[in-house]
Amino acid sequence: MKYTRLTKQQLEELHQEFINFLATQSITAEEWEHIKANKPEVAEEELDVFSDLIWEGVLNKVTYLENVSALQMHLFELTDKEMKLISVKVMNPDIDLTTKVGFGWFKKNWQSDFVEYLTASKAYGEDKNLDKFNLIQQGAVITKGDLYQWFNNMIEVN
């Protein structure tokens, strides 16, 4: 297995897609019930293959990731050739960016001496999607990139 198995909730939400996946392998609902009951290791393998297929599809489409903690934001743009990073660090220990109040403080003070910025870019390793997946495993979430684009525009202007 290349990634991680989808959670039970994710599998339930993708129930129809899983049925279609089994159908592409000519496995009927009756045969699937038989496999689950009599060959649980084969059922596990099928779930793993399906999970990897779903992850590949999602990761192929991901363009932006955000990892926000109390004092830092790591905003990623995932281009065809590299990962671009805008890193934001708040030097005020009383602020928590994950709260509405903390983010409100940040919006008012983003240009103050209490905020540091860093930009970087890095080429992908051998497997672009695995690099993206690893960022997600470290706490990044898939976004539309609004924050990244806003910061990128501000950096270009200044």
N, C-alpha and C positions, 0 to 999 in steps of 0.2 A: 504494500500500500504506500502510495507516494505522499498523500496528505493525511487527513484524519477522517474517520468515519463521521458521517452526518449524524447529528443527534436524533433521538427518537422523534422529537417535535419537527425537526427539519424533514425527516423521512416522511412523516405524516403529511406535511404540507406539500411534499413532492410525490404523493401517492400515485397520481395519474402518470407522471413522468416515469416512475418506477415500473408501473404496469407496462408502459410502452417499451421501456428498457428490456423487461423480461420477454416481451413479445418479439423484439428484434432477435432474441436468442431462441425463439420458438418454444418458450416456456409458458404453459397455460396456468391459470389460477390454480387448477387442481394439481398440476405438477409442482407448482411452487409450494403448496401446502404439504405435499409429499416430501419435497426436499427439506423443508423446515423441520418436519417431524422425524425424518429418517437419516438425513445427511446434514446436520446443523453446520458442519465445517464448510460444506459447499454453499449453504445459505449465507454464511458469514463472508465467504469470498465474493459472492455476488453483491452483497451490500458494500463491500470494500471497493469493488470495481465501479459500481454505480456512484459511490461517493467521490471517487477520483474523477470520474467523468463530469460530475456536477461542478466540482472544484475547478477543473480545467476550464470549463465554460465560463464560470464566474471570473476567474483570474485573467482570462483572455480579454475581458471587457473592462477590468479595473483600470482607471486612469488616476484616481486620487485616493490617498489614504491619510488619515489623521490619527495621531496618538497624543491625546491631551491628558496631562497629569496636573497635580496641584500647582506646580511652579513652571511647567514647561509645555510647549506645544511642538510637536514634530509634524510638519505638513509635507506630504510627498506628492510630487507629480511623477507618474510612471509613464515615460515616453517609450517609443519603440527601442531606443538604444541605451537609455540610462534612467536612473532614479534621481530626481532632483529633490533637494531637501531645503525647506526653510525652517530653521529652528528658532524658537522664541523662548527666552528664559526670563522669568520674573525674579527680580532680586529682593522682593518684599516678602518675607516669610509669613506675613499676616494674610496674604492673598492666596486664594484657592481658585484656580481657573476653571475647575469643574463645577463651581457653583455660579448661580446667577449673579450674586453680589460680586464675586471675584472677577467674573468675566466683565461685568459692568465697570469695575475699577479699571480693568485692562483697557477697555474701549476708550476710556477717558485719558488714560496715562500711557498709551502705547508708544509715545515718542519721548517719554521721560527717561531720566538716567537710571530708573529702576527696571528697565527692560533692555535686554541684549538680544541681538539678532545674529544669526549665522546662516550663510547659504553654502550649499555644497552639492556636488553631483557625483555619482558613482556608476560605473558601467555594471551591467548585470553580470552575474557569474554564468556558469554553463546553462543554467535553467532559470529563465526569466520568471516564470510562474512560481517556482519554488522560492525565489527571492521575495516575491510579493507575499506569498503565503507565510513566510517566516516573519515578515513585518506584522501580519495579522495575528500570528501566534504570540507576538510580543505585545499585543494590545491595540494595534491600529485598527481603525474601522474604515470601511469603504464610504466615501462621500462623493458629492458632486463637485467638490473642489472650490467652493465659494471662498473659504478662508484663504486657501493657497493663492487663488487668483487675486484676491484683494491685496494680500501682502506683496505678491509679485508685482502688481501695478504700483504700489507705494514705493517699493525698492527702486523700480525703474524711474519713477518720477524724481526721487531724491538723489 
